[in-house]
Amino acid sequence: MEIASNLITVLSSQQFIVPTIVTALCLFFALFAAVRSILKTPKSDEKNGGDFATSEGKKEEKDCNCVCSCNGNVGGGGVTEMVEKVNSAAVVAAERQTGASMMEQLVPEITTHALSYLDYPSLCRLSMTNSLMRKAANDDNAWKALYHKDFTLEQDSVTPANGWKAYYAATRAIVTVNAEFFSIIRERSLSAMSRFWLNADYVKCVHASGEIFSGYNAVVQSWQLAFNWEQGVNFQVRDVRARVLTDMAWVTMKTFVDMDSGPFNVTNVFEFLNGRWYMVHHHSSLMLIDGEVEQQIVHA
């Protein structure tokens, strides 16, 4: 009894001990509840995680079945086939988007080489098919290659002011005019020869005989004398080389009256006036071979 009374006395004197004990008990229960909830969470998460993984696996398998039709078999050939189809579709889509074609994808040197096999009319017709072919056919390198094939390689360093296509057309025109000159000689047409020369006092003509005629009237009279021969002259023209400027052009060539004898060296000079080419100078000289001077002069 004495101990109990003493304990009651002590407890009654310690007025803060009871609230302290109550608070401690509350904290203990709260901590116990927290630890219990923590211990339960991994099991729940593991369960939920397993379900999540299973559902994700099903989802991935479903996605794989829908997209690539490989039925989840990663090691099979379905994936490779699908990748090839996708790459092919991407290339086609890129070509449609950029408008690219096989001609545009070729290296320019290859395109030029391919077009060099075409002749002048074919290249002109190609340029009239569509815009892509017109761009390829108007390429300056293609016309330069065609010029070297049809005319000469001597003018490789020339840079035409209006491009090689215009220069090719001008050269072809002057070569055609030059061929007309020899057609007039074969036909012995004085009227055609009179129209062929420019009516000017500075025109000159040097025949193979070495005699020079200066001025329009004297030149025409010299051709009248040449055409009075009873027998026409049959000859071949070889090694034609032309150089064309804005309003002047000259053509060099060799003419063979008799293939067994030496050729004549011929130079013709033309002037462009009033939309057409006129001859302003003609020079013919002999290449003397084995002393056949007299025979060559008679042919001239």
Buried (B, 14 or more C-beta within 10 A) or exposed (E): EEEEEEEEEEEEEEEEEEEEEEEEEEEEEEEEEEEEEEEEEEEEEEEEEEEEEEEEEEEEEEEBEEEBEBEEEEEEEBBEEBEEEEEEEEEEEEBEEEEEEEEEEBEEEEBBBEBBEBEBEEBEEBBEEEEEBEEBBBBBBBBBBBBBBEBBEEBEEEEBEEBBBBBBBBBBBBBEBBEEBBEBBEEBBBEBBBEBBBEEEEBBBBBBBEEEBEBBEBBBEBBEEBBEEEEEBEBEBEEBBBBBEEEEBBBBBBBBBBEEBBBBBBBBBBBBEEEEBBBBBBBBBBEEEEEBEEEBEEBB
